[in-house]
Amino acid sequence: MDPIDMAVRVLSRDGLVVYPTETVYGLGADALSEDAVMRVYEAKNRPVGKPISVAVSDMEMLAAVAVVDDAARAFIERFLPGPVTVLLPAKSCLPTVLTGGTGLIGIRWPDHEIALAIISRYDAPITSTSANISDDIPPTRPEEVSVPHDYLVDGGELRGTPSTVVDLPARRVLRKGAEWEAVKAFLETLG
């Protein structure tokens, strides 16, 4: 069976899929299923209350889970798809646990054909968190994946620079990763 179809089948049963992105291997589950999301927290040994980002495959899917104003649209058009996680106000379709009570959801629109194929074929957002136990080094090769999972899509060795995390409503960089200088410069133009 095609690895993308297999990943979609696992996701549709609230399973956990390890998938490649342009940064590190991610741990994906159906972001609209609270049961699947809780499995991600358990697998990573991550405290509930620490937010988990979601990955989307297009603007329509992004706008379905987050509030996109003009500034957000300009930011998205400049940096996504790419190695940036953007925090935006979450819509109510997402399980609250994903936001960690902040009301904001981290959105990843990966610039990787396997990740995009899985998400678009699944036709729903999936979780976007590194496929490692919390606070361990994020995996760049399949053999480094340390979390329990149901299926792994091998994308070879990945670059390993984590995504830059941006709190767009607050106009600040929360984690410096790939392209963070360009992101910071762009935020300054938004005022």
C-alpha positions in Angstrom: 0.0 0.0 0.0 1.1 3.5 -0.8 2.7 5.1 2.4 0.5 8.2 2.1 -2.7 6.1 2.0 -1.5 4.0 4.9 -0.8 7.2 6.9 -4.3 8.5 6.1 -5.8 5.1 7.2 -4.0 5.3 10.5 -5.0 8.9 11.1 -8.7 8.1 10.4 -8.6 5.6 13.3 -7.2 8.1 15.8 -3.7 6.5 15.3 -0.3 8.2 15.5 1.8 8.8 12.4 5.4 9.9 12.2 6.0 12.0 9.1 8.8 14.1 7.6 8.8 17.9 7.4 11.3 20.4 6.1 12.7 20.6 9.6 12.3 17.4 11.7 10.1 14.3 12.0 6.6 15.2 13.3 4.1 13.2 15.3 0.7 13.5 13.6 -2.8 12.7 14.8 -6.2 14.0 13.8 -6.2 17.5 15.3 -10.0 17.6 15.4 -10.2 14.4 17.5 -9.7 15.0 21.3 -8.9 11.2 21.7 -6.2 11.3 19.1 -4.7 14.5 20.5 -4.6 13.0 24.0 -2.7 10.0 22.5 -0.1 12.5 21.3 0.3 14.0 24.8 0.7 10.5 26.2 3.2 9.3 23.6 5.4 12.4 24.1 5.0 12.3 27.9 4.0 16.0 27.4 2.2 17.8 30.2 -1.4 18.6 29.2 -1.6 22.4 29.3 1.5 22.7 27.0 0.0 23.6 23.6 0.5 21.5 20.5 0.6 23.0 17.0 -1.4 21.7 14.0 -0.3 21.3 10.4 -2.4 22.3 7.4 -2.0 21.8 3.7 -3.6 25.0 2.3 -5.1 28.4 3.1 -8.6 27.1 3.3 -7.7 24.5 5.9 -5.8 27.1 7.9 -8.7 29.6 7.9 -11.0 26.8 9.1 -9.1 26.4 12.3 -7.7 29.9 13.0 -8.8 33.5 12.7 -6.9 35.1 9.8 -6.9 39.0 9.7 -5.1 41.1 7.2 -1.8 41.1 9.1 -2.0 37.3 9.4 -2.8 36.9 5.7 0.3 39.1 4.8 2.5 37.0 7.1 1.2 33.7 5.8 1.7 34.8 2.2 5.3 35.8 2.9 6.4 32.8 5.1 4.1 29.8 4.5 4.5 27.1 3.4 7.8 27.0 5.2 9.7 26.3 8.5 7.6 28.8 10.6 4.9 28.1 13.2 2.5 31.0 13.5 0.3 31.5 16.5 -3.2 32.8 15.7 -6.6 32.9 17.6 -8.0 29.4 17.5 -11.5 28.6 16.2 -13.8 26.5 18.3 -13.6 23.4 16.0 -10.3 22.5 17.6 -10.0 20.6 20.9 -9.2 23.2 23.6 -6.4 21.1 24.9 -4.3 22.0 21.8 -4.2 25.6 22.8 -3.2 25.0 26.4 -5.9 27.4 27.5 -4.2 30.3 25.6 -6.9 30.7 23.0 -4.1 30.6 20.4 -3.2 27.8 18.0 0.2 27.2 16.5 -0.2 26.6 12.8 2.4 24.8 10.6 2.1 24.7 6.9 5.1 22.5 6.1 7.1 22.9 2.9 7.5 19.2 2.4 5.7 17.1 -0.3 5.1 14.0 1.9 3.7 16.1 4.8 1.5 18.1 2.4 0.3 14.9 0.7 -0.7 13.2 3.9 -2.6 16.3 5.2 -4.3 17.1 1.9 -5.3 13.5 1.3 -6.6 13.2 4.9 -8.4 16.5 4.3 -8.1 17.7 7.9 -5.4 19.3 10.0 -3.0 17.0 12.0 -0.9 17.6 15.0 2.5 19.1 14.3 4.9 18.4 17.2 8.3 16.7 17.0 8.3 12.9 17.2 10.3 12.7 20.4 9.7 12.5 24.1 9.2 16.0 25.5 12.5 17.9 26.0 14.5 15.3 24.0 16.3 16.2 20.8 13.9 16.3 17.8 14.6 13.4 15.4 16.1 14.1 11.9 16.2 10.4 10.9 13.6 7.6 11.3 15.8 5.6 13.7 15.9 8.6 16.1 12.2 8.6 16.6 11.6 7.8 20.3 7.8 8.1 20.7 5.3 5.2 20.4 3.5 5.4 17.0 1.4 3.3 14.7 3.1 4.1 11.4 6.2 5.9 10.2 6.6 7.5 6.7 10.3 7.5 5.9 11.5 10.7 4.4 15.3 10.1 4.9 17.5 12.4 6.8 16.0 15.9 7.5 17.7 19.3 8.0 17.0 19.5 11.7 16.6 23.2 12.3 13.3 23.6 14.2 10.7 26.0 13.0 10.6 29.6 14.1 7.6 30.1 16.4 5.8 33.5 16.1 3.1 34.9 18.3 1.5 37.0 15.6 -1.1 38.8 17.8 1.8 39.9 20.1 4.2 40.5 17.1 7.1 38.6 18.7 9.3 35.6 18.0 8.9 33.0 20.7 11.5 30.5 19.4 14.3 31.3 17.0 14.6 28.7 14.3 14.8 28.7 10.5 14.4 32.1 8.9 13.9 33.9 12.3 15.7 37.1 11.2 13.5 37.5 8.2 10.4 36.8 10.4 11.5 39.4 13.0 12.1 42.1 10.3 8.7 41.4 8.8 7.0 41.7 12.2 8.5 45.1 12.6 6.8 46.3 9.4 3.4 45.2 10.9 3.8 47.6 13.8 
